[in-house]
């Protein structure tokens, strides 16, 4: 009988202690909740940006949405645009975009820029930098507020490979001499492309790469990496994560600077050894990303080709355009 009485007393004492703790802390919690509600009301009254409540996304189970090194892979259904805008709008960021329009490739500029104005980073400060040998041929495109375009004259070339190979050096120099303190993020895109859907801040990260549309369902031994040991872009069979498209490089300005500087150095070494990587700068870019993992990957929604088809794509946001290479390339 006595143990039962002791147990009853212990339970009773425990109940009393818990009750007094509740009475002591409840007013503080209640006060905190009231204060939070007041802050939220104040925010909604004095800030143009609405305060969004986070919502759980259903996500995607039909595609890979995270890499082995825990970098997100961006697909439709994996991000909340309203929530991301609520995070990035107060930061007042500037996004730079570089595009090269040399020789006959200037013909793609109008569609590229007009489609960018319809879909790329809407609501954010954007500065387009057009590298071209024909500034007079750059079309007049109506730009939105907080969006600018600057032409940068560069020489032409009789070899499209030289134009491609020289892009890394020009972007490196441009960032170092002009852009380093003028933008937060940068995207380097090919001009023979077009936007077809939303491209927003879900793509921002320190270092961003795009999965190549032709290889995202294939094994890495089929990737067209540079396989010759003599090249700085060499990647042996059995190594590699993804095959990345060279039509898109993005990220923080200083990170993209590191990409372009390293690839430019490798390109110069290859040139000195009289070797040219199989896919020029794209081969070197894949080598860089193998040892400097991107912090975010864009799915093929952000780098597609019109003749391809795959059921996992719910939207095409950015795609290369169909063209006859013999009519646009100088060689």
N, C-alpha and C positions, 0 to 999 in steps of 0.2 A: 504493500500500500504506500509506504513512504517514497519509493522511487517514482511512483505515479504523481505524487504531490510535487516532488521536485521538478519533474518534467513540465507539469502544468505551470508552475511558477516561472520557469525559464521561458516558456512560450509567451506568458503574459508580459514578462519584462521586455522580451524582444518586440512584442507588438507595441508596447508603450514607447520604446525607444524609436521605432520606425515612425510612429505617429508624430512624435515631437520633432523628428528630423524633417518630416514632411511639412509641418507647420512652420518650421524655421526657413526652409528653402523655397516653399511654394510661392510666397510673395515675390521672391527674387525672380523666379522663372516667369511668373505672370507679368511682372514688370518688364522683363526682357522681351516677352512676346508683344506686349503693348507697344514698346519702343520700336521694335522691328516693323510692326504694322504702320506706325507713324512715319518711319523712314521711307517705307514703300510708297505711302500715299504722297509724301513730299516729293519723292523722285518722279512719280507719274505726273504731278502737277507742274513741276518746274523743269522737266527734261523732255525734249522732243522725242527721244527714243523710248519706245514702250518697254516696260519691264516684263520680260517673258518668263514664264515658269518652265523649267526644264521638263521635257517629256521623254519617256522611254521609247526608243525606236525599236521596231521589231527586228531590224537588222537583216542581214542576208546569210542564208545557209547554203546557197547554191554556188558561192564563190569564196575565194580566200580574201579575208578582210584584214588580216594582220600578218606581217612577215615573221620569220623565225627570230628576228632581232627586235620584234615588237613595234615595228613601224606600221601605222595604219595604211590600208589600201583603200582609196576613196572610190566608192561605187554609189550609184543612186540607191537611196534607202539606208545609207550609213551615216548621215549627218542631218542636223536640224538647222536650216538656213537662218531662221529667226533667232535662234539661240546664238549662233556664231556671229551674226551681225550685232547682237547686243554686246558681245565681247569686243569685237574689233572696231566698231564705229567710234567709241570713245577714244581709241588710240590715235585717231587722226593720221592714219598711215598713208604713205605714198607708194604706189606700185609702178615701177618702170617696166616697159616692154621694149625689147629690141627686135628689129626685123630687117633682113637684108633683101633689097630689091635691086639686083644688078642685071644689066642687059635686058633680055626679053622678059625676065621675071617681074619687071615693073608692072606688067599687065595684070598681075594678081593682086596688086595693092588695094584697089578700090573695093573689091569684095571682101578682102581681108579686114580692112579698116572699118567698113560699114557694118560688117557682122560683129566685129569686136565692140563697136559702139552699142550694139543691140544686146550683147550677152556678157561681155568681159568686165568683171569687177564693177558692176553697176552700183552707184552710190558711194564710190570711193575715188580718191584722187589718183588719176592715171596719167602717165606721161609716155607717149609713144616716141621712140627714136628710130627713124628710118635711115638706114645706111644704104646709100644708092650712088650710082655713077651718073644718074640723070635727075637731079633735083627738080628740074623744070617739068618732068613728066609725072611727078607725084600728084595724085588727084586731090582736088579740094573736097574734103569730107566734113560734113557738119558734126562738130564735136559737142558733147554735153558739157555742162558746167563742171569745173574742176578737172577738165581733161585737155591735155595739150599735145601738140605734135611738133617735133623738131627734126629737120632733115640734116643728115651728116654726109657730106660728099666724100666718096672713096673712089679709087680707080677701078675700072673694069678689068676683065681678064678674058683670054681666049680659051681658058680651060675652066670648066665648072668645078673641077676638083680643087683648083687653086682658090677659087672663091670660098668653097667649103672649108678648106684647110686654114684660110686666113681669118675666118670668123672668130676663132678662139682668141687670136692675138688682138684683134680689133676690140673685142668686148673687154678683154683684160685691160688694155690701155685706156679705154673709155671709162671703165669703172674707176681705175686708179687716178685719172686726171680730172674727171668731171663728176661722176655719179656718186662717189663714196659717201658724200654728205647731203645728197639731194633726194634719196629714196630709201625706203626701208626694205622693200622686196623687189625682185626683178624676175621677169620671165623672158627667156630668149626663144623666139618661135620662128618657124619657117614661114615664108610669105605665101607659098603655094598651098595654102590651107584656108579653112573657113570655119567660123563658129556657127553652131546650129542649136546650141542650148546653153543654159546657165553655166557660167564659170566664175565662181566667187571665192570667198575667203576660206572655204573648205579646202582649198588647194594650197594654202599658205603653211609653210614650215621652214625650218632651217635649211634643209636641202631636199629638193623635190625632183623626182624622176618619173617618167611616164613609161609604163609597160608597153612594149611594142605589140601592135595588133596582130602580127603574124606569128607570135611565139608564146602567147600567154597560156595556151593549152598544150604546149609541146614540152618535151624533156630537154634538159639543158645540153645534152650532147648533140642536139640538132641546131643549137644556137649558132649563128654565123659570126662567132667571135674571131678575132685574128689568131690564127693557129701557128704562125711562123715565129719561132723563137727569136729571130733577128729583130723583130719589131718590139717597140716599147709597149704596144697594145696587146702583146701576147697573153692569152689565157689558155692554159692547157685543158684538155678534155678531163672531165670529172670535177671541174671547178666552175663556179658561177652560181648566181641566185636566180636572176631574171635576165631577159634581154631587153635593154632599154632603148627607146627610140631617140635618135639624135635631133628630132624636130622640136624638142622641148627640153629646156633646162630651167629650173626655177629655184627660188629660195631667198634667203637673206642676201643682201648685196655682197657682204664680205665672204659668204660661203661660195657664191657663184664666182666671185673673183678667184678664189682658191682653185676652183674647178678649171677655169679658163687658163689660169697661169700654169698649172701642172700639165694640162693637156697640150698647151702651146710648147712647153719645154720638151715633152715627149715627141711632139711632131717635128721639132727642130732636130732632135737626135736621130729620128728616123730619116729625115731628109739628108742629114749628113752621112748616113749609112746607105743612101740610095735605095730606100725601101718606103713604100707607101701602104699603110694599113688597108685591109680589104674594103672597109667602109669608112675610110678617112677618119674624120673627127668622131663619128659615132662609135668606131672601134675603140678609140682612146677613152671616150666617155664611159663605155662599159667597163674598161679596165679600172678607171678611177672609182666607179661606184662599187666595184667588187671589194676594194680595200677601204673605201670611205662610204659606208652604208648611208643611203638616203634616209632621212627621218620621216618621209612620207612618200608613198607611191600613188600615182594617179592610174586608175584602171584604163583600159582601152577606150572607155567612153570619152577620154580626153585626148586621144590620139588614134583615130580610126582611118580606114580607107574605104571608099565607096563601094568597091566590088566585093567586099567581105561581108559575111553574115554569121552571126552567132546569137543563139537564143538567150544567153545570159545578159546581153546588153538590153537594158530597159530604155536607154536614151543614148543618142550620139551627140556629144557636146562640141567636139572639135574634130575635124577630119581633113585629111589631105584631099586635094581636088584632082579629078581626072585630067590628064593632059598627055600630049604627044611630046615625049622628051626630045625627039629629034628636031622639034620646031622651037624649043625654048632654050635648049642648052647650046653653048657655043661650039662644043666638040662632041 
